Amino acid sequence: MEKILTKSDYRQMRLLSLLFFRNKIVSKQYAADYLDINKVTLNKDIDAINNLFSKDMLEIKVLKTKWIFLVRDNQTNFASITADMIYNSQAFRIILSTLRDEKRTPTSFAQSEFISKSQLYNKLDELDNLLAENRLILNKTPIEILGNEVDISFFYFHILDRVYPRSGWLFDEIPLEAIHTYIYKMEQFMDIRLSPIAKTDYAIAISVQLRRAKNGYPLNLTEKQLLYWQETVEVFNIEQMDFSDLEAIFSKKLPLNEKSIIFLSLFLTSFTYTKKESLNKVLAYYEKSRPMRYKAAQELVALATIDAKDLNFVMVSLLGFFGKYTFLGKSAYIIEIEEHENQNKINRIDKQIIEDKLIEVSGYAADLEFIRANMEAILPYVHELLNISTILSQSHEKLHVKVISKNGYTWEEFLKYRIRQHFSEEVLAFSNNDYSTSNVECDLIITDFPMVGEHSIDILTWNSPPTELDFEMLREFIK
């Protein structure tokens, strides 16, 4: 991020991150020490932030000249703040100029930005360093991005995805409706579903590919990429997909390799398989044709506690994420500033354990060497995927208990109160008390009076008030 923004803009983003995720009053002295600046610079940063953002969106308030806190509306999250900061940066305007193939000179760009040529060259050097992390080069006369076409397209997607919706739709000649029609047909063909946000992400990725193709930049795939491309064509039946809505935009037929790249851009987004058959087909392909990658995914997923019914979904998510690195040599990952301050990150599985496993599996085959080169981008994704999956599985494994008392509601609530003193919500949840005992969604019934007849659900008969032996019975049941 610091290579996209100026040093002062990056510092202001860190200040916003501090206030956003602390969500409380912070002393100016603490903020200044945190940012390693003096209070004079801090005050200038506060003014700059308040001038950049609408007060309806967010504002840093100062209390008694010593304390600061952030107020914001309910539509503003940290992603929207990041989008604003990147959108208003010089680097983004340079990147957008290259996407539009304007071939500007440093002199003309410096004039339009009202800065000196030396200042512009400093920013071009910073941007060149960021591009180098993606094995790309910034040519300066004219200003253009050079390198492997797939890497260039991914870089554009990565930046444009960060600034939307603040930027608005940046492809005037590409109607969004036509893109959405293609996506709808592709969803039906693939038996998948994209969220509205994922559809926009995919539309951006598609539009980058179409713009580059229109401007005459051909794909230059390596032998390894071509092999993967041929496998992808066969596995997903790309030749049978309907690309007519995209071809109508520029009134030209898309060659098969461009169709395949447009399709593979799908894996830059998130989607859900609507049929198990489609999901299993993808897993079968990886198990047969890319066994080491399949084994690596299995070992990573084994670090988490995941329900059997969710296991394949997590596996295919991880393999799909890895899939894009067959085409990408190196991803220009923008380090998210919220990592510094966000205390809400789930860490049931320690990040170091996951990193160690990623390093281990990266040595299984040449097919996995991309992991080490892209660890900075891969580790945060895998860490979050496995931790969220573990949390969801623990939620599913929670024991659901129905409490029924001979004496009615008040005694039932008392039993629940006593149970909660011994067992947390992470372990046990109470089901509703409609008093039905057949076809109910619970794992156990606790009652303070013997229940006659045959029941499909286990029953513990307690005393009221419950004894230590009653609680021990429940502990054994949970085990």
N, C-alpha and C positions, 0 to 999 in steps of 0.2 A: 504493500500500500504506500509506503514511503517513497517508492520510485514512481508512483503515479501522481501523488500530491507533492506540493512544495513542502519544505521542512516545517514552515509555520502552519500550513494546512494540516499536515500530519499530526502536529502537536495539538492543534485544536480538536482533531478527531479523538485523540487520546483523552483530552479533557472532557469531551462529551461522553466518551465511554465510561470514564470514572464516575461522572454524575448520573449517567443513565442507569448503570447497573448497581451502583450503591443505593440509588433511589432514596437519598436522605441528604440532610444539610452537611456540607463539608467546609472546613475552614479554608480560607484563602491560603494560609501558610502551608497547610497539608497539600493542597493542590499544586502550589508552586514547587514544593519539595518533590512531589511525585513526578512533575514534569521537568525538574532540574532547571527551573527558571526563577527570576525574581518576580516580585509582586507587580512591578510596573509592566513587565511583559505579559503577565497573567491578565491584568486589567485590559490591555490592548487586545488580547485573544478573546476575552469575554465580549468586548465591544464588536470585534470582527464577526463573531458567531451570531450575535444578536442582529447585526446588520445583514448577514447573509440569509438568515431564515426568517420567514414570516412569524410574527408573534402568535398568530393563530396556530402555527405548527409547533414551535418550541421557543423557549426563552430561558436564558440563565438569569435568575433573580439574585440580587445582592441584598443581604440582610445585615444592617448595622455596620456596613463597610467591611466586615470581617468574615462573613459567611456567605456561601453561595449554594444554590440548589437549582435543579432543572425542573421546569414545568413544561408539559407537552400535551397535545390533544390525543384522543384515543385512537387516531388513525396513524400515528407516527411511531414506528418501531426503529430499531437501530439500522435495519437494512435500508429504510427510506432515508435516514440521515446519511448513510454511506453513499447512497445513490446521488443525493444532492451534492455532496462534497466532490465526488468524482466528476459529475456532470459539469460542475463549475470550474474544473481544473484546466490548466493549459494543456496538460498531457492528453486529456480526452479530446480536446479540439484538434490536436495534432493527429491522433489516431483516427478520428472521424474524417479528417481531410485525406488520409491515405486510403481509407475504405472507399471514399468517393472518387478515388483515383485522380485527385486534383493536381498532383505533382507540383505542389507549391515550392517556392524557394525559401531559404531561411530569411532572406531580406524581406520578402513580401509578408511572411508570417509575422516577423518581428514588428513590422509596421502595423499590421492589423491588430496585434496584441498590445500596441503602444509600449513596447519594451525595447531594450537595446539588443543588438545582435548577440553580444556576449551572454546576456541573460538567457536568450533563446537557446544558444548553443549549450549552456549548462543544463537546461531542461532536456534537450535532445540527447545529451550524454547520459542523463539519468534514465531516460526512456530506453536508450540503447542497451544499458545494463539489464533492464527488465526483460527486454527482448532476447538478450543473450541467454537468459535462464530457460528460454523456450527454443534455443538453438536457432534464433532468428537474428537478422541484422537490420539496423536502421540506416538506410542510405540518406544522406543529408542534402544532396543536390542532384535531382529534386528530392523532396522528403517522401520516402516510400519505404515500405517494409519488404525485405527480401528473405527468401528461404524456401523451405518445403511448403507447398501449397496447403497441405492438410494442417500443418502447424500454424500457418498464417490464419486460416479460417477459424481454427479453434481459439486462437488468441483474440480475434475480433469478437467471437461469440462470448468469450469469458468476460470481456470488458462491457459489451453492450448489454449482457444479461444483468450486470451489476447496476447499470444506470436506469434500467426500465423499472417503473413507468415514468420516472422523473423526466426522461428524455423524450417521451412520446414515441410514436412509431417513426423510425428513421429511414424507412424505405418507401419513399413517395411513389415510385414506379411499380411497386409490388403490392397489390391489393391484399389486405389481411384476410378478406373474405375467401379469396381463392385458396390461400394457404390453409385456412380452417376447413374448407371442403375436402382438400387432400387429406388432412389429418383425420377427419371423420371417416373417410373411406379406408384409410390405413388402420384405424382402430378396429373397424369391422373385419378387415382382412386378417389382422394379427390376433384378434380376440384379446385386446387389451383396452385399458381405459386410462386416459390422462386427465388430471385435474385441470381446471381453467388456467391456473398459473403455469402448469407444465406445458399446456398447449401454447401459451405465449412464448415460453422458453424455446420450445421446438420450432415455433414460427420464426423466431430470431435466427436460430441456427440454419434453418432452411434458406432464409432470405440472404444470409451471408454467402452461402454456397451459390445461390442464383446470381447475386450481384457479381461475385468473382468470376463466374462462368461468363456472364454477359460482357464483362470487361476484358475477356480474353486471357484468363489465367488458367491454363490446363493443369489437371492433376498429374503429378509426377511420382507415381507410387513405386516403392522399392519392390524387389522380388518377393520379400517376406510379406509385404502389404498386399501384393497382388494375389498371393496364395490364400491369404485370409479373406480377401475380397471374393475370390472364386467360391470358397467354402460358404461364405455368407449368402451369396447369390443362391446357392443350392438349398441351404438350410431354411431360409426364409422365403424362398420362391419369389425373389425380387422381380424376376422377369414377368411374373403374373400380376404384379401390383399396378394400380392405376395412377399414373403420373400425369394424366392429361390436363388436369387443372393447373399444374405447375408449368407444363409446356406451353399452355395457352397464354401465359403471362408475357413471354417474349416471342411467341409464335415460332418456336423451334423445338425440334426433338432433342431430348436429353440422351446422351450416350449412356450405356449401361453402367459404366464406372461412376459417372456423376449421380445416377440414380442410387447406386449403392451407398455412396458417401452421404447423400441426403437421407437415406434410410438410417444409416448408422449414426447419424446425428441424433436420432431418437434416444440413444443411450447416454447422451449428455443430460437428459432430463430424467424425471421419475415417472414411472407408470406401473400399473397393476395388471396382471394377467387375469382375465375373467373366466378362463377355463383351465382346469388342471391339465388337460391334455396338451395345451399349448406350452404351459410351463414345463411339464415333464419332457416335452420334445426338445426344449432348449437344454435342459439338464442332461438328457441322453446324448446330445451332440457333444457337449463339453466332456462328459465322461469317456466317450469313445474317441473323439478326435483331439482333445486337449487334456489328456489324463493328468498331467502334472499340475495344470492350472486348476482342475477339478479337485485334486488332492489338497492343494494349497488352500482352497476355499473351505474344504471340509475341516482342515485343521484349525483354521481361524475361527470358524463358526463353533467348533468344539470348545473354544474358550468361554463361550457364553452358555447360559442356561436357557434353552429355547424349547418351547413346546413342539412336539412332533408335527402337529398340524401347521406350524409356522416355519418349520425348518427349511422346506424347499423354497419358500418365498424369500427367506434371508439368503440362501445359497444363490438363487438366481439374481438377486439384487447385487450381491458382491461380484459375481461373475460378469454381469452386465457392466458394472463399473470398471472392472479390470479390462473389459473388452476394448474400450476406446484407446487404451494404451498400446494396442497392437499397431494402431496407426500413428499415435502421438509418440514422438521420441521423448519429449520433455514438456511438461505442462507449466506454463507461467502462472503459478499459483499466487494470488494476492493474499498475503497473510491477513486474516481477519483481526481487526483491532480489538474486537470484543473479547478475544481470548485473554487479554491482559486482565480484564476486570470482571468478566462474567462469572459469577459464583454459582450459576444455575446449571453449569455443565454436569451431566451425569457421569459418575466415575466409579460405578460398581466394579468394573474391570479396569484396572489401572492401565493408563496409556503406555507405560514402559513395558508391561507384559505383552501388549499387542504389538508394540514396535519390535520387541525381541523376536516374536513369532514371525512377523513380516520379514525381518532380516533372514531368519532361518529358511522360510519357504522360498525366498528369492533365489536361493542357491540350488533349488531342486532341478532347474532346467533353464536353458537359454530363453525359453518362453516366458520366464518370470523375472528376467533381469531388470525389467522396467521398474520394478518396485523400489529398488535402492535409489535409482535416479530420480524418482518422483515421490520419495518418502514424505516430503513436506506437504504434498497435496493429498497423498493416499492415507496417511496415518489419521488425520482428523476425521475423514469420512468413515473409515473402518471402526475407529474408536466409538463414534457416535452410533453407527449402525448396530454394533454388538451390544452396546450398553442399553440402547432403547429396546432392542429385542429382548434383553434379559429382564428389563423392567416390565414389559408387557407380559412375558411368560410368568413372572412372579405374580402378576395381577391375576392371570388366568388360573394359577395354581392355588389361589386363595380359597380357603375353606368357606363355603356358604352354609350358614347355620340358620335354621328356623327354630324360634323359641316359642313353646306353647305351655301356658300355665293353666292349671285347673281353675285358678282364681281370677283369670282374666288379665287385662291390659297392664294394670299397675304392677302386678307381680312379674309379668313378662319383662317389663322395662327394668325392674329391679334385677332380674337374672342377667339381662344384657349388661347392666351397669357393673355387676360383679365380674362377669366374663371379661369385660373390657379392662378391668383392673389387672388382669393376668395376661391378656392376649391383645397384640396391637392390630391395627387395621390392615397392616401388610400381611398378616397371617390369616385373619378371619374377618368375614363380613356377614352381616345379618340379612336374611331374606325377608320379604314382606310377610305379614301375618294374616293371610286370608284363610288360614285354618284348614286348607285342603292338604291332604297327605298323599295324593297320587298325582303323578305327572307334574310334580312341582320342581322348579329349578333350584334345588339345594342339595347339599351333600350329606347333611346330618340334621336330625331333629333332636332338640333337647327339651325334655318335658319334666315337670315336677309331679307327675302322676302317671301310673302305668297306662299304656295305650294298648287296647286289645285288637285282635285281628292281625292279618298279614299285611306287611308294608314293604314296599320296594326300596325304601330309604332306611339307612341305619338310624337307630334311636338310642340315645343315652337318657336314662331315667335318673334325674337328680333329686336332691333334697332342696328345700327352700326354707331358709338360706342354704346355699351350697356348702358342702364340706370340702376339706382338702382332697379327700379321695375322689370327689366329683371332678375337681380340676385335674387330678392326675389321670382320670379316665379320658378326659378331653385331650390332654397332652399326648397320651398314647395313640389316640385316634389320629391326631395330626401327623404324628410320626409315620 
